[in-house]
Amino acid sequence: MDRGCTRLMVWTVVGLAVLLVGGFSLAEARGGKVQKRLPRWEYGTVVLNRFSEANQMAPVVFRHWVHRAKHTCRLCHVDIGFAMEAGGTGIHEEDNRMGLFCGTCHNGKEAFGWETAKGGKTVQNCNRCHAESPVGMDQNLRNEFMQLASTLPRGLLGDGIDWMQAEEQGLIQPKDFIEGVSFPRPKMTHEQGEINLDSKLGGLPDIVFSHKKHAVWNGCEVCHPDLFALKAGTTKFTMQEIFDGLYCGACHGEVAFPLQDCGLCHTKPVTQ
């Protein structure tokens, strides 16, 4: 059965249950608050404001798609050391200027630095990160996203980009090593292969988890041992816990394709 048929089956089985979760409403209830769904180019956007406004600066607006097109998740969340939880790292401007965290790349060499020399003058780049425009209102960024998205395979939900297919087809080549920051490690051979996880909902296709696809972006370190035990079957979790942002939900629903796109995980029909 091809992926299109599987996804159609999933939508038929899940149907009203998915709607009740709120996946297709214009507003989602989370933690007792109603949040409007952000436009495609803002999916995965994180606002960092632990210190900014306290120092009379606009908050930092970090957009995952800008960085995901160029770097793996593992590079930032393991080698560079960003916490998986928004605001959990506690970055100061001094850290960046010392070449840590954002400053690992934003140094004027790998990517733009905090200042640029132009025509004999020094131009500050503060507003490229400390955004004054409300999230969703930056039209230049929207145009940049739409231009990128037009060159990549289309996804169904989230930011509307199929990042796995884009990487597999060589349309993007996310960087996974920075000299002096990353540590050498053997090339993964993906010997673990695929793991079949039984669906607990009658008639819903089983889940096929691919180590190969996840290892390209995450290596082993993003998931193990913090999110999942190393031995298959040891970690017990429910779909509700995933919707609450645990286990698979640490990435799916926030940055990776959202959980409402059921057919991308539930891909193996249940045997009769």
BALOBA-1460 file (C-alpha; in Angstrom, 3 decimals):
// residues 272
<rec num="1" residu="m" x="0.000" y="0.000" z="0.000"/>
<rec num="2" residu="d" x="1.441" y="3.362" z="-0.979"/>
<rec num="3" residu="r" x="1.743" y="6.283" z="1.406"/>
<rec num="4" residu="g" x="-1.186" y="8.162" z="-0.142"/>
<rec num="5" residu="c" x="-3.584" y="5.249" z="0.435"/>
<rec num="6" residu="t" x="-2.278" y="4.717" z="3.943"/>
<rec num="7" residu="r" x="-2.804" y="8.362" z="4.824"/>
<rec num="8" residu="l" x="-6.346" y="8.246" z="3.437"/>
<rec num="9" residu="m" x="-7.041" y="5.186" z="5.599"/>
<rec num="10" residu="v" x="-5.701" y="6.966" z="8.647"/>
<rec num="11" residu="w" x="-7.881" y="10.024" z="8.107"/>
<rec num="12" residu="t" x="-10.911" y="7.761" z="7.711"/>
<rec num="13" residu="v" x="-10.184" y="5.872" z="10.935"/>
<rec num="14" residu="v" x="-9.138" y="8.824" z="13.058"/>
<rec num="15" residu="g" x="-11.652" y="11.293" z="11.603"/>
<rec num="16" residu="l" x="-13.589" y="13.052" z="14.326"/>
<rec num="17" residu="a" x="-11.016" y="12.169" z="17.017"/>
<rec num="18" residu="v" x="-8.392" y="14.297" z="15.301"/>
<rec num="19" residu="l" x="-10.829" y="17.169" z="14.971"/>
<rec num="20" residu="l" x="-11.517" y="16.978" z="18.690"/>
<rec num="21" residu="v" x="-7.816" y="17.254" z="19.396"/>
<rec num="22" residu="g" x="-7.996" y="20.597" z="17.627"/>
<rec num="23" residu="g" x="-5.608" y="19.886" z="14.792"/>
<rec num="24" residu="f" x="-7.663" y="21.653" z="12.142"/>
<rec num="25" residu="s" x="-9.253" y="24.482" z="14.059"/>
<rec num="26" residu="l" x="-8.131" y="28.040" z="13.567"/>
<rec num="27" residu="a" x="-7.331" y="28.180" z="17.254"/>
<rec num="28" residu="e" x="-5.896" y="25.505" z="19.537"/>
<rec num="29" residu="a" x="-6.517" y="25.178" z="23.271"/>
<rec num="30" residu="r" x="-3.248" y="24.449" z="25.059"/>
<rec num="31" residu="g" x="-2.723" y="24.824" z="28.764"/>
<rec num="32" residu="g" x="-6.067" y="26.577" z="29.117"/>
<rec num="33" residu="k" x="-5.123" y="29.271" z="26.593"/>
<rec num="34" residu="v" x="-6.410" y="29.667" z="23.051"/>
<rec num="35" residu="q" x="-3.656" y="30.221" z="20.540"/>
<rec num="36" residu="k" x="-4.197" y="31.138" z="16.911"/>
<rec num="37" residu="r" x="-2.492" y="28.884" z="14.420"/>
<rec num="38" residu="l" x="0.556" y="30.562" z="12.965"/>
<rec num="39" residu="p" x="1.118" y="30.821" z="9.194"/>
<rec num="40" residu="r" x="3.330" y="28.267" z="7.481"/>
<rec num="41" residu="w" x="6.493" y="30.361" z="7.657"/>
<rec num="42" residu="e" x="6.108" y="30.705" z="11.429"/>
<rec num="43" residu="y" x="5.670" y="27.001" z="12.212"/>
<rec num="44" residu="g" x="8.356" y="26.082" z="14.726"/>
<rec num="45" residu="t" x="9.072" y="29.715" z="15.573"/>
<rec num="46" residu="v" x="10.410" y="30.262" z="19.103"/>
<rec num="47" residu="v" x="10.389" y="33.617" z="20.904"/>
<rec num="48" residu="l" x="13.292" y="33.985" z="23.354"/>
<rec num="49" residu="n" x="12.705" y="36.639" z="25.963"/>
<rec num="50" residu="r" x="14.325" y="35.641" z="29.243"/>
<rec num="51" residu="f" x="16.656" y="38.644" z="29.164"/>
<rec num="52" residu="s" x="15.855" y="40.763" z="26.091"/>
<rec num="53" residu="e" x="13.080" y="43.075" z="27.262"/>
<rec num="54" residu="a" x="14.674" y="43.342" z="30.683"/>
<rec num="55" residu="n" x="17.624" y="44.919" z="28.843"/>
<rec num="56" residu="q" x="15.466" y="47.199" z="26.671"/>
<rec num="57" residu="m" x="15.757" y="44.951" z="23.601"/>
<rec num="58" residu="a" x="13.041" y="43.340" z="21.507"/>
<rec num="59" residu="p" x="12.763" y="39.571" z="22.034"/>
<rec num="60" residu="v" x="14.791" y="37.222" z="19.832"/>
<rec num="61" residu="v" x="12.584" y="35.482" z="17.263"/>
<rec num="62" residu="f" x="14.132" y="32.187" z="16.169"/>
<rec num="63" residu="r" x="12.667" y="30.516" z="13.105"/>
<rec num="64" residu="h" x="13.497" y="26.841" z="12.783"/>
<rec num="65" residu="w" x="12.959" y="26.601" z="9.026"/>
<rec num="66" residu="v" x="15.706" y="29.156" z="8.323"/>
<rec num="67" residu="h" x="18.226" y="27.026" z="10.206"/>
<rec num="68" residu="r" x="16.791" y="23.620" z="9.330"/>
<rec num="69" residu="a" x="17.455" y="24.214" z="5.660"/>
<rec num="70" residu="k" x="21.175" y="24.516" z="6.449"/>
<rec num="71" residu="h" x="21.919" y="22.503" z="9.608"/>
<rec num="72" residu="t" x="20.834" y="19.303" z="11.334"/>
<rec num="73" residu="c" x="18.942" y="19.364" z="14.601"/>
<rec num="74" residu="r" x="21.747" y="17.373" z="16.231"/>
<rec num="75" residu="l" x="24.372" y="20.006" z="15.402"/>
<rec num="76" residu="c" x="22.512" y="22.687" z="17.375"/>
<rec num="77" residu="h" x="21.011" y="20.610" z="20.163"/>
<rec num="78" residu="v" x="24.014" y="18.393" z="20.874"/>
<rec num="79" residu="d" x="27.280" y="19.900" z="19.641"/>
<rec num="80" residu="i" x="26.393" y="23.550" z="20.217"/>
<rec num="81" residu="g" x="24.332" y="22.785" z="23.299"/>
<rec num="82" residu="f" x="20.886" y="24.328" z="22.895"/>
<rec num="83" residu="a" x="18.265" y="22.874" z="25.234"/>
<rec num="84" residu="m" x="15.312" y="21.168" z="23.572"/>
<rec num="85" residu="e" x="12.932" y="23.333" z="25.578"/>
<rec num="86" residu="a" x="12.435" y="26.914" z="24.409"/>
<rec num="87" residu="g" x="14.118" y="29.300" z="26.829"/>
<rec num="88" residu="g" x="15.891" y="26.476" z="28.627"/>
<rec num="89" residu="t" x="19.419" y="27.468" z="27.605"/>
<rec num="90" residu="g" x="19.600" y="30.922" z="29.186"/>
<rec num="91" residu="i" x="21.686" y="32.658" z="26.517"/>
<rec num="92" residu="h" x="23.299" y="36.020" z="27.208"/>
<rec num="93" residu="e" x="24.651" y="38.395" z="24.558"/>
<rec num="94" residu="e" x="28.103" y="37.959" z="26.099"/>
<rec num="95" residu="d" x="27.902" y="34.212" z="25.406"/>
<rec num="96" residu="n" x="27.254" y="34.849" z="21.720"/>
<rec num="97" residu="r" x="30.095" y="37.335" z="21.434"/>
<rec num="98" residu="m" x="32.419" y="34.746" z="22.990"/>
<rec num="99" residu="g" x="31.513" y="32.302" z="20.206"/>
<rec num="100" residu="l" x="29.050" y="30.189" z="22.178"/>
<rec num="101" residu="f" x="25.478" y="29.205" z="21.284"/>
<rec num="102" residu="c" x="24.262" y="31.488" z="18.456"/>
<rec num="103" residu="g" x="27.778" y="32.938" z="18.226"/>
<rec num="104" residu="t" x="29.105" y="29.550" z="17.117"/>
<rec num="105" residu="c" x="27.815" y="30.348" z="13.638"/>
<rec num="106" residu="h" x="26.867" y="34.019" z="13.793"/>
<rec num="107" residu="n" x="30.430" y="35.265" z="13.764"/>
<rec num="108" residu="g" x="30.637" y="36.948" z="10.361"/>
<rec num="109" residu="k" x="32.138" y="33.826" z="8.790"/>
<rec num="110" residu="e" x="29.685" y="30.953" z="9.039"/>
<rec num="111" residu="a" x="26.737" y="33.379" z="9.128"/>
<rec num="112" residu="f" x="26.220" y="37.096" z="9.706"/>
<rec num="113" residu="g" x="27.691" y="38.428" z="12.947"/>
<rec num="114" residu="w" x="26.349" y="41.012" z="15.388"/>
<rec num="115" residu="e" x="27.909" y="43.751" z="13.266"/>
<rec num="116" residu="t" x="29.035" y="44.164" z="9.663"/>
<rec num="117" residu="a" x="31.545" y="46.554" z="8.099"/>
<rec num="118" residu="k" x="30.009" y="48.431" z="5.146"/>
<rec num="119" residu="g" x="31.572" y="51.363" z="3.321"/>
<rec num="120" residu="g" x="33.976" y="52.081" z="6.128"/>
<rec num="121" residu="k" x="31.167" y="52.059" z="8.694"/>
<rec num="122" residu="t" x="30.085" y="49.470" z="11.211"/>
<rec num="123" residu="v" x="26.461" y="48.377" z="10.857"/>
<rec num="124" residu="q" x="24.751" y="46.692" z="13.808"/>
<rec num="125" residu="n" x="22.748" y="43.555" z="12.985"/>
<rec num="126" residu="c" x="20.747" y="43.441" z="16.221"/>
<rec num="127" residu="n" x="17.354" y="43.692" z="14.513"/>
<rec num="128" residu="r" x="18.017" y="40.595" z="12.417"/>
<rec num="129" residu="c" x="17.431" y="38.544" z="15.574"/>
<rec num="130" residu="h" x="15.773" y="40.967" z="17.983"/>
<rec num="131" residu="a" x="12.706" y="41.423" z="15.811"/>
<rec num="132" residu="e" x="10.464" y="44.430" z="16.253"/>
<rec num="133" residu="s" x="7.785" y="43.045" z="13.912"/>
<rec num="134" residu="p" x="5.141" y="40.799" z="15.537"/>
<rec num="135" residu="v" x="5.402" y="37.123" z="14.664"/>
<rec num="136" residu="g" x="3.644" y="36.472" z="11.349"/>
<rec num="137" residu="m" x="3.929" y="40.056" z="10.085"/>
<rec num="138" residu="d" x="7.389" y="40.077" z="8.479"/>
<rec num="139" residu="q" x="6.594" y="40.089" z="4.766"/>
<rec num="140" residu="n" x="10.233" y="39.877" z="3.679"/>
<rec num="141" residu="l" x="10.618" y="36.690" z="5.700"/>
<rec num="142" residu="r" x="7.373" y="35.347" z="4.298"/>
<rec num="143" residu="n" x="8.611" y="35.911" z="0.758"/>
<rec num="144" residu="e" x="11.926" y="34.226" z="1.575"/>
<rec num="145" residu="f" x="10.071" y="31.209" z="2.986"/>
<rec num="146" residu="m" x="7.726" y="30.940" z="0.012"/>
<rec num="147" residu="q" x="10.671" y="31.076" z="-2.378"/>
<rec num="148" residu="l" x="12.418" y="28.252" z="-0.490"/>
<rec num="149" residu="a" x="9.243" y="26.186" z="-0.144"/>
<rec num="150" residu="s" x="8.583" y="26.416" z="-3.888"/>
<rec num="151" residu="t" x="11.824" y="24.497" z="-4.521"/>
<rec num="152" residu="l" x="11.171" y="21.688" z="-2.003"/>
<rec num="153" residu="p" x="8.722" y="18.757" z="-1.826"/>
<rec num="154" residu="r" x="5.353" y="19.715" z="-0.402"/>
<rec num="155" residu="g" x="4.248" y="18.472" z="2.992"/>
<rec num="156" residu="l" x="0.668" y="18.344" z="4.191"/>
<rec num="157" residu="l" x="0.686" y="20.184" z="7.525"/>
<rec num="158" residu="g" x="2.996" y="22.271" z="9.691"/>
<rec num="159" residu="d" x="5.239" y="24.407" z="7.512"/>
<rec num="160" residu="g" x="4.101" y="22.530" z="4.424"/>
<rec num="161" residu="i" x="7.582" y="21.218" z="3.556"/>
<rec num="162" residu="d" x="8.562" y="17.535" z="3.431"/>
<rec num="163" residu="w" x="12.052" y="17.932" z="4.893"/>
<rec num="164" residu="m" x="12.849" y="14.206" z="4.764"/>
<rec num="165" residu="q" x="12.214" y="14.070" z="1.038"/>
<rec num="166" residu="a" x="14.141" y="17.302" z="0.514"/>
<rec num="167" residu="e" x="17.203" y="15.790" z="2.204"/>
<rec num="168" residu="e" x="16.833" y="12.409" z="0.476"/>
<rec num="169" residu="q" x="16.640" y="14.098" z="-2.927"/>
<rec num="170" residu="g" x="19.690" y="16.237" z="-2.191"/>
<rec num="171" residu="l" x="17.713" y="19.462" z="-2.463"/>
<rec num="172" residu="i" x="19.129" y="20.490" z="0.902"/>
<rec num="173" residu="q" x="22.365" y="19.299" z="2.483"/>
<rec num="174" residu="p" x="22.149" y="20.088" z="6.197"/>
<rec num="175" residu="k" x="25.543" y="20.628" z="7.808"/>
<rec num="176" residu="d" x="26.340" y="18.291" z="10.711"/>
<rec num="177" residu="f" x="29.884" y="19.218" z="11.718"/>
<rec num="178" residu="i" x="31.653" y="22.412" z="12.743"/>
<rec num="179" residu="e" x="35.411" y="22.285" z="13.204"/>
<rec num="180" residu="g" x="36.424" y="22.951" z="16.783"/>
<rec num="181" residu="v" x="32.890" y="22.431" z="18.072"/>
<rec num="182" residu="s" x="31.689" y="19.027" z="16.885"/>
<rec num="183" residu="f" x="33.405" y="15.885" z="18.075"/>
<rec num="184" residu="p" x="34.559" y="13.220" z="15.584"/>
<rec num="185" residu="r" x="32.365" y="10.115" z="15.590"/>
<rec num="186" residu="p" x="32.009" y="7.081" z="13.350"/>
<rec num="187" residu="k" x="29.619" y="7.268" z="10.433"/>
<rec num="188" residu="m" x="26.282" y="5.725" z="11.336"/>
<rec num="189" residu="t" x="25.322" y="2.701" z="9.261"/>
<rec num="190" residu="h" x="21.685" y="2.681" z="10.480"/>
<rec num="191" residu="e" x="21.974" y="-0.997" z="11.387"/>
<rec num="192" residu="q" x="19.019" y="-0.693" z="13.726"/>
<rec num="193" residu="g" x="16.719" y="-0.373" z="10.726"/>
<rec num="194" residu="e" x="12.996" y="0.028" z="11.299"/>
<rec num="195" residu="i" x="10.946" y="-0.743" z="14.397"/>
<rec num="196" residu="n" x="7.290" y="-1.710" z="14.238"/>
<rec num="197" residu="l" x="5.092" y="-0.264" z="16.984"/>
<rec num="198" residu="d" x="1.619" y="-1.726" z="17.367"/>
<rec num="199" residu="s" x="-1.292" y="0.656" z="17.127"/>
<rec num="200" residu="k" x="-3.615" y="0.517" z="20.124"/>
<rec num="201" residu="l" x="-6.602" y="1.833" z="18.160"/>
<rec num="202" residu="g" x="-8.451" y="-0.839" z="16.227"/>
<rec num="203" residu="g" x="-8.185" y="-0.475" z="12.454"/>
<rec num="204" residu="l" x="-5.454" y="2.171" z="12.622"/>
<rec num="205" residu="p" x="-2.249" y="1.215" z="10.757"/>
<rec num="206" residu="d" x="0.733" y="0.323" z="12.928"/>
<rec num="207" residu="i" x="3.616" y="2.741" z="13.355"/>
<rec num="208" residu="v" x="6.846" y="2.125" z="11.468"/>
<rec num="209" residu="f" x="9.680" y="4.022" z="13.145"/>
<rec num="210" residu="s" x="12.720" y="4.545" z="10.921"/>
<rec num="211" residu="h" x="16.066" y="4.961" z="12.678"/>
<rec num="212" residu="k" x="17.634" y="5.850" z="9.339"/>
<rec num="213" residu="k" x="15.418" y="8.866" z="8.720"/>
<rec num="214" residu="h" x="15.761" y="10.167" z="12.261"/>
<rec num="215" residu="a" x="19.517" y="9.574" z="12.458"/>
<rec num="216" residu="v" x="20.126" y="11.885" z="9.495"/>
<rec num="217" residu="w" x="18.770" y="14.825" z="11.493"/>
<rec num="218" residu="n" x="19.197" y="13.779" z="15.119"/>
<rec num="219" residu="g" x="21.993" y="11.229" z="15.335"/>
<rec num="220" residu="c" x="21.377" y="9.116" z="18.422"/>
<rec num="221" residu="e" x="21.989" y="11.781" z="21.029"/>
<rec num="222" residu="v" x="18.886" y="13.947" z="20.622"/>
<rec num="223" residu="c" x="16.560" y="11.020" z="21.417"/>
<rec num="224" residu="h" x="18.675" y="8.729" z="23.636"/>
<rec num="225" residu="p" x="18.692" y="8.473" z="26.598"/>
<rec num="226" residu="d" x="16.735" y="11.612" z="27.538"/>
<rec num="227" residu="l" x="13.573" y="10.881" z="25.532"/>
<rec num="228" residu="f" x="13.796" y="7.127" z="24.976"/>
<rec num="229" residu="a" x="15.635" y="4.246" z="26.616"/>
<rec num="230" residu="l" x="18.235" y="2.578" z="24.404"/>
<rec num="231" residu="k" x="16.512" y="-0.819" z="24.416"/>
<rec num="232" residu="a" x="13.490" y="-1.070" z="22.132"/>
<rec num="233" residu="g" x="10.225" y="-1.568" z="23.993"/>
<rec num="234" residu="t" x="11.575" y="-0.361" z="27.335"/>
<rec num="235" residu="t" x="10.019" y="3.103" z="27.193"/>
<rec num="236" residu="k" x="6.244" y="2.968" z="27.648"/>
<rec num="237" residu="f" x="4.188" y="5.915" z="26.476"/>
<rec num="238" residu="t" x="0.735" y="6.824" z="25.285"/>
<rec num="239" residu="m" x="-0.557" y="8.960" z="22.436"/>
<rec num="240" residu="q" x="-1.899" y="11.439" z="24.978"/>
<rec num="241" residu="e" x="1.593" y="11.860" z="26.443"/>
<rec num="242" residu="i" x="2.910" y="12.534" z="22.952"/>
<rec num="243" residu="f" x="0.220" y="15.179" z="22.425"/>
<rec num="244" residu="d" x="1.346" y="16.676" z="25.743"/>
<rec num="245" residu="g" x="4.815" y="17.233" z="24.287"/>
<rec num="246" residu="l" x="6.580" y="14.166" z="25.666"/>
<rec num="247" residu="y" x="8.545" y="11.485" z="23.795"/>
<rec num="248" residu="c" x="7.829" y="11.900" z="20.042"/>
<rec num="249" residu="g" x="5.931" y="15.064" z="20.909"/>
<rec num="250" residu="a" x="9.142" y="16.811" z="21.954"/>
<rec num="251" residu="c" x="9.721" y="17.464" z="18.234"/>
<rec num="252" residu="h" x="6.518" y="16.516" z="16.426"/>
<rec num="253" residu="g" x="3.960" y="19.218" z="16.888"/>
<rec num="254" residu="e" x="6.505" y="21.926" z="17.612"/>
<rec num="255" residu="v" x="9.123" y="21.724" z="14.836"/>
<rec num="256" residu="a" x="8.947" y="18.397" z="12.976"/>
<rec num="257" residu="f" x="5.734" y="17.609" z="11.088"/>
<rec num="258" residu="p" x="2.730" y="17.843" z="13.442"/>
<rec num="259" residu="l" x="1.036" y="14.885" z="15.046"/>
<rec num="260" residu="q" x="-2.187" y="15.493" z="13.142"/>
<rec num="261" residu="d" x="-0.433" y="14.228" z="9.993"/>
<rec num="262" residu="c" x="-1.092" y="10.701" z="11.255"/>
<rec num="263" residu="g" x="-0.307" y="8.890" z="8.008"/>
<rec num="264" residu="l" x="3.404" y="9.749" z="8.135"/>
<rec num="265" residu="c" x="3.872" y="7.535" z="11.217"/>
<rec num="266" residu="h" x="0.992" y="5.061" z="10.965"/>
<rec num="267" residu="t" x="2.170" y="3.497" z="7.721"/>
<rec num="268" residu="k" x="1.914" y="-0.275" z="8.216"/>
<rec num="269" residu="p" x="-1.597" y="-1.706" z="7.822"/>
<rec num="270" residu="v" x="-2.741" y="-3.909" z="10.686"/>
<rec num="271" residu="t" x="-2.671" y="-7.581" z="9.707"/>
<rec num="272" residu="q" x="-6.018" y="-9.334" z="9.872"/>
